[in-house]
């Protein structure tokens, strides 16, 4: 009996790969008795997939889509007719390999009906024998480049207003004018929210805050949406016939997965919802799109993007930048990827 196993070497303490990282590892064969191999290879590949079904009357329709990013195969043994190099003696055999991640890949992702995965796969073929194979996933998080940060990590303040006229068991109006200092935030960073709230109704109201995720999956011209509230906070009540300026810092959870905006068939987005809890009425709400990046990349914009929190009355307190990862280069043109072999 022959068993094949593929493993890789950790690249960091967190065991997470990023743009341009080198993947080193080995395929280990455990051979119980002498045998001849037809082929042995290791494959490095990345892909995105979505797959879901919907009922339309008596018919079930399945929606599927795939996006293959790369597939690189390296043979250790290839010529099935060779005699010497294909003979495997009993014992352990180690075959080292090296690959490199392309520069512009979306982060690993697992959603309700879709995923983005990066894999190492090995397969041993022998005559008149069942193929022995093994697969292992590689965790990957995109590291934004200085160029892409300008697009996905905007520093422009956001502002929205909302008002509502009360009916039924309430009377009067409520209104809010809400500002946040930017659109992009790191894991663990505080979102400074400044809200001017007017309660011209006959009941007290409470400002509430919610960070929620928005996963979108695309296939055959259809979109499937999956949303989930992740964090909720409640402010102090505002009495009837009163106006207040409310300041709140909503901390992005440290374990929140980064946004994914660079995949054709799925997106992982986030929103900050600021709303007023009004009894016996629908709650007026404002939704701000926010982009989440890994905390390890905070230093990439620290020098070129000064905080605007002071302009909203928050002073100098706020987020402390974590240690920086190694520096990185701007992305190459798309023609760069012609160096990779065609997908198989």
Helices and strands as residue ranges (DSSP letters): E 2-8, E 22-31, E 35-36, E 39-56, E 59-77, E 87-88, E 91-100, E 109-110, E 114-125, E 132-137, H 146-152, E 158-165, E 172-180, E 184-186, E 190-201, E 205-219, E 222-238, E 242-251, E 266-277, E 285-293, G 295-297, H 299-302, G 309-312, G 334-339
